[in-house]
Amino acid sequence: MDEKLKKIFSEILEVSISQITENASPETIESWDSLKQMGLIVAIEEEFGIQFEDEAVFSLNDYAMIHSALEKMLSN
């Protein structure tokens, strides 16, 4: 799961995988804006066959939060 998630981040944000760390966020990755944020969510939902709650999408604003939410969804 980690490798797939980092690959999605790398492709959507147009950065190298090495830049995708637990601390990755709009503050640490210049290309991460609101449009890319929605692209990330859509790509993750498609790749993993899940759907985040609409309210939750707004709180998923860094790699660690998205990773944690995805883990919870996949374990259910």
Legacy VTK file of the C-alpha trace (Angstrom):
# vtk DataFile Version 3.0
C-alpha trace
ASCII
DATASET POLYDATA
POINTS 76 float
0.000 0.000 0.000
2.771 2.469 0.906
4.507 2.168 -2.458
1.253 2.594 -4.403
0.274 5.608 -2.314
3.658 7.295 -2.729
3.547 6.631 -6.469
0.134 8.333 -6.702
1.413 11.332 -4.746
4.503 11.530 -6.929
2.519 11.403 -10.178
-0.233 13.841 -9.161
2.090 16.343 -7.483
4.750 15.942 -10.182
7.610 15.388 -7.719
10.035 12.535 -7.122
8.974 9.737 -4.801
11.837 10.705 -2.475
9.960 13.950 -1.695
6.950 12.004 -0.422
7.598 11.548 3.286
5.364 11.347 6.354
5.710 15.132 6.613
4.670 15.824 3.014
2.018 18.555 2.898
1.095 21.657 0.915
3.648 23.501 3.061
6.497 21.192 2.047
5.575 20.518 -1.608
5.173 23.637 -3.711
2.983 22.037 -6.393
0.407 20.797 -3.841
-2.582 23.108 -4.219
-6.343 22.599 -3.825
-6.746 21.257 -7.350
-3.944 18.727 -6.869
-5.501 17.825 -3.500
-8.733 16.792 -5.223
-6.724 14.915 -7.859
-4.948 12.998 -5.093
-8.210 12.012 -3.429
-9.805 10.875 -6.705
-6.715 8.894 -7.759
-6.470 7.201 -4.344
-10.166 6.323 -4.374
-9.856 4.812 -7.858
-6.637 2.912 -7.145
-7.832 1.364 -3.889
-11.549 1.014 -4.715
-12.688 3.136 -1.781
-14.562 6.382 -1.245
-13.698 8.920 1.425
-16.556 10.672 3.218
-17.112 14.140 1.748
-16.525 15.815 5.135
-13.305 13.856 5.688
-11.773 15.017 2.396
-11.238 18.515 3.776
-9.257 17.232 6.764
-7.006 15.002 4.644
-4.393 17.653 4.055
-1.059 15.873 4.447
0.481 12.514 3.637
0.270 11.139 7.179
-3.458 11.906 7.486
-4.261 10.425 4.087
-2.149 7.329 4.825
-3.880 6.825 8.180
-7.387 7.274 6.719
-6.600 4.864 3.898
-5.266 2.241 6.314
-8.458 2.450 8.375
-10.658 2.114 5.304
-8.724 -0.865 3.954
-8.803 -2.683 7.296
-12.608 -2.520 7.521
LINES 1 77
76 0 1 2 3 4 5 6 7 8 9 10 11 12 13 14 15 16 17 18 19 20 21 22 23 24 25 26 27 28 29 30 31 32 33 34 35 36 37 38 39 40 41 42 43 44 45 46 47 48 49 50 51 52 53 54 55 56 57 58 59 60 61 62 63 64 65 66 67 68 69 70 71 72 73 74 75
